[in-house]
Each structure stands twice: as C-alpha cells, then as structure tokens.
C-alpha cells in the first residue's frame, strides 16, 4: 500500500470514529466504508462497521457487507455478528471461539464482547461476566466494559457491585451521560440521596423526549428566594412518580403558602386533598402570568437537600367518606374476601419486561375459594376477560378507583401507579417486586419507607416469581381466615 492511500484511509477512519462517538451512525458508516476503499480488509475498520450494524440491528447491510470479502477469517468475523442478530447464539459463539484461534490481530476484546453479548442473551450470566473480565485484562481503561459489567450486576439486582463498576466507568469517562445516569440510579438505590439526586438531574440530557417546561420562569435554585413567592411545581414521568413525589410539594409549604401543582387531569381530584394550601390544576387551566418560580416535581428532593431516609416523610391523603353512586353494582360483598389486582404496568416503560407479570402466573391465586378479584389496571390480556372471578375496574379514573380500593380487603400490585395510589391512601397492599427493582424501592425487600401500609414480596432469583407466589398464596389464605374469624 502506498503512503498516499494509507493517509486517506486514516483520515476517513478518524472521521468515522468521531461520528461513531457522536452516535451519528449513518455518517460514521459512510466514512468507514470510504476508508476501506483505500485500505481493504483493515480489521479495525471492519470491526467498527460491524458495531454499527449491531447497534442498528441491520441484517440486510451485514449480508451485503459479507459478500464483499473472500478472506475466510473476515467472513467468519462477519458471520459471528450476523448469527447474533439472527438470534442464533450458539452459532455466533462457535464462530467467535474459532476466531480466537485465528491469525486475525487485535480483535480479542471485540470477540470477547460479542461472546459476552451471546451468553447474556442465553442468560448464562457467569459466562457473560467471565468474558467482560477477559476484556478488562486486555484494557483496564475501557470505560464501556466497566459500564457493561455494571449493567449486568444491576440487572441481577446486585446494586452495590453495579455501583462499583459504574463508578469506575465514570472516573475514566466522566462525560458519558449514560454512565452518569446509571451511577445516579445506583446512588439513589443505595441510599446516597444527596449525591444521587444531584446526578439525577442528568435525566434532562439522557431521557429521550424529556424536556424542561416553563423555561421562561425562574427555576428554583435557592429555597430562601421563594419565601412568600408564587411557586409552580410541574409533573414529570408517570402518574405513580407524581403521587410518590407529591410529599415533597408539602415540604415547600415551610417557605411559601402560594404553591400551584400542575398535573395530568386524572390526578387533579385526588391531589386536591394533598393540602389546603396547595392549588392543584391541569395544564389546560393553568395561568402562569404571575408565577415567580418554577421547578419539576422530581427535582424537589435535590432542592430540599435530602440526605437520609429520615428526610423522607409520609402524609396520608384522606378522602371524604362519600362513594360513587355506581359503587353498589360492583358486588363487593362482606361474605367474600375481596382482592384488587394489578399485574401489568405501562408496556411502554423500558423496564416493564421485568416488573409486569404474565397473567398465567396468577392462575392458582384466582382459584382460591371464597375470594373475589378485581382487576385494577388497563391493558388487560384478552383471555383474562373469560375469568368469571375477576371484575373489571380498569376503566375507572384514579379518583373513582380510590373509593373502590378503600372497600377491598387487600390490594396486590406490581410496581405501577396503582401501588403508589394505595400507598398514599394508606390502604393495606402487597407490592410484587422484581429482583432488579427500580431505585425508588432502594434495597427494601419487606417494607418501604415511602408507604407504611405496603408490604413487599420480592423475587429471590432473577426472572423467577415462584417464591413470590408461594408467599402470596399463603398470605391471602391467612388474611381470609382472619376476616372470617377462622384462626
């Protein structure tokens, strides 16, 4: 190869790396392909192109890319990625292991990474961590490898280990937003509230579509500034988050009694009983002309300088003792044990695969004698409608549902807005919690500092609900016997 071609290949390769690091994969691919024209079969370029196709899950381009090479080792390399995207993990693993014996240079770290990905998909987590540690032996400064190890431990519910690796990753590359976000997540889960809520502000740069509102109004950065001022607090994330963080709006009353809380319209009636000095309204009815300061509801713990669990207070919402007229038609009788159930959260939530529970898991629960069940969430699986022992309350708004919940003997829910509603109303509830649960539940596995009335039944093993349902079945039978004085 002449020097001129080598320089051109380097130029396009470096341009490709810049675009790749900026996550502009279309331009990165173009530059890498140009580099290959001047330096064919260059493994470092091929690896980066394959990484792009892996990230974009582009099987068509991998097939086209495969057909341009004749070298058997390069073909094997491309096939290892192709098999992975085709979910043929054993074939990908076989190709990877053959490549480790080949004469291809400087690809061990990339092959170890692909092996780790394959074993992760097969849920062989010991092998996954084995290959991540192999990468560490090659490059101790690979921050993405530490990040991947952290993500694996986080998935397995081992938050202390996850924190350790996210911290190492962050030290090497403190500007990577995803690393910082996960470090915030683990800091909060472990109870490092002051550091965690400070890092939690990174959500504005990371969470897709998550933007600050009311940017023309001064944001609170000093509590002394809002004394006797008019303050607007606006909602964030889902309904459960707003219910959970609403307690911190009450804490602002120490500084001003002129507080407006703007929320989704489905929460207005409920949160109107939060405190008489907090005006709750919808975005449609909001008037911001005379507001002095504003802040998002999930930024309140930071501005309130929460440091310890003891700083998290609880105030129960007490509703009037009046019931909707339609209440009587739902057959909530005293001679049955009445249980509300929410087994599914928002399917758009990225963690829903872990927290929602397949309907079939409740089969033995729904057959418990002298027990009547009420479905509390939306998005019911079609076959559940065929169960005569389940009454549908999923069409009720939060305020209407609150009254039904008060009349039930027990609420069972996965980590969704229903459990937060029960918690703030002080209703006896059981939270079915996955092993890799959200930071909001900290390391709790029996009780939670957020809500005194909630009991936690948590997975012991990743992805396995058996221990949870064994305990749940026994608890329902026990509570039912207590109700009917058979103990």
Secondary structure, 3 states (H helix, E strand, C coil): CCHHHHHHHHHHHHHHHHHHHCCCHHHHHHHHHHHHHHCCCCHHHHHHHHHHHHHHCCHHHHHHHHCCCCCHHHHHHHHHHHHHHCCCHHHHHHHHHHHHCCCCCCCHHHHHHHHHHHHHHCCCHHHHHHHHHHHHHHCCCCHHHHHHHHHHHHHCCCHHHHHHHHHHHHHHCCCCHHHHHHHHHHHHHCCCHHHHHHHHHHHHHHCCCCCCCCCCCEECCCHHHHCCCCEEEECCCCHHHHHHHHHHHHHHHHCCCCEEEECCHHHHHHHCCCCCCEEEECCCCCCCCCCCEEEEHHHHHHHCCCCCHHHCCCCCCCCCCCCCHHHHHHCCCCCCEEEEEECCCCCCCCCHHHHCCCHHHHCCHHHCCCEEEEECCCCCCHHHHHCCCEEECCCCCHHHHHHHHHHCCEEEEECCHHHHHHHHHCCCEEEEECCCCCHHHCCCCCECCCCCCEEEEECCECCECHHHHHHHHHHHHHHHHHHCCCC
